[in-house]
């Protein structure tokens, strides 16, 4: 924690004599020592640990730029702020932006899958393939049914509509026909669902 005392003046080297003629320290030299002591007391605690304030213009050996520039995006609690986070790329880690409506930043199991499990748009490859296969099969079945229905419907104009396609409102019954001569034979008419399906002529 920084000392609350005002900063001491910069070190000054006096060009005056540092001792008097009697061998005692000169007043100028005493003032220099006092300034040095004040600066040291403001920077170190009783056991020699640094507690002073670092200037934002301080630099670190082997690094370009100042300490202030390097720490400008870190708040007072040590948290790195968004302007200092490099965006993530396909080749390097970095910060990401959550989609609108995200209720949490907890990762789901999908986030733990390898990149090969997803296509560039982010869809799970296996799920997408299964969905496409299902959709294709359903579409083919629907097309086949529609073509069959259309084929049956086309028979209406030619009079060959299948019996199964007709409604079942009529009766099913066989009506006898009396023979026409003494030595002849009886005939019959057979109706199925109201449609004449068989006929035997009497003789």
Buried (B, 14 or more C-beta within 10 A) or exposed (E): EEBEEEBBEEEEEEEEEEEEEEEEBBEBBEBBEEBEEBBEBBBBEEEEEEEBEEEEEEBEEEEEEBBEEBBEEEEEEEEEEEEEEEEEEEEEEEEEEEEEEEEEEEEEEEEEEEEEEBEEEEEBEEEEEEEEEEEEEEEEEEEEEEEEEEEBEEEEEEEEBEEEEEEEEEEEEEEEBEEEEEEEEEBEBBBBBBEEEEEBEBE
